[in-house]
Amino acid sequence: MAANSWSVEFGDIEALEKKLKQIPGKSEQTLNKVLHTDGVNLAVESIQPKIPVSTWKGRVRNKKHAKDQRALTNSKLNLGFMIRPTPRFNYLKYPDLGIGNSKKNTPRKILERGLQTATPKISERLNTELDKVINQTLGG
């Protein structure tokens, strides 16, 4: 099975590092909490609209489309998450990676583009939650 993975680069990583150093005992737990709840939901919400609707001879096919269904599932990782198509919509990997019958087409990178769109929102949530925990812990 084809697979693809990306890492996300946050713009203001130094500010995030400073905040993490202020609460060394709670930073991992806080990051996991945000990534596993808000982060994964923001990523899925950004990816879902980018999923193409299948057509046949220029017409939209009369069927349930991945764009309108819950086509993505997620699993939690330490300091991260993994988003994959559900088994029913596993065919999404072909246009996404440009493999199979989609070889002649360039990869659409649906998942990667959606994740890049969600990254600033996830970063903002991480910073907000870290500020909250710092204020509670240090009494600021």
HELIX and SHEET records of a PDB file:
HELIX    1   1 ILE A   13  GLN A   22  1                                  10    
HELIX    2   2 SER A   27  VAL A   34  1                                   8    
HELIX    3   3 LEU A   35  GLY A   39  3                                   5    
HELIX    4   4 VAL A   40  ILE A   47  1                                   8    
HELIX    5   5 GLN A   48  LYS A   50  5                                   3    
HELIX    6   6 ALA A   66  ASP A   68  5                                   3    
HELIX    7   7 PRO A   87  LEU A   92  5                                   6    
HELIX    8   8 LYS A   93  LEU A   97  1                                   5    
HELIX    9   9 GLY A  100  SER A  102  5                                   3    
HELIX   10  10 ILE A  110  LEU A  138  1                                  29    
SHEET    1   A 2 THR A  55  TRP A  56  0                                        
SHEET    2   A 2 ARG A  59  VAL A  60 -1                                        
SHEET    1   B 2 LEU A  72  LEU A  77  0                                        
SHEET    2   B 2 GLY A  80  PRO A  85 -1                                        
END                                                                             
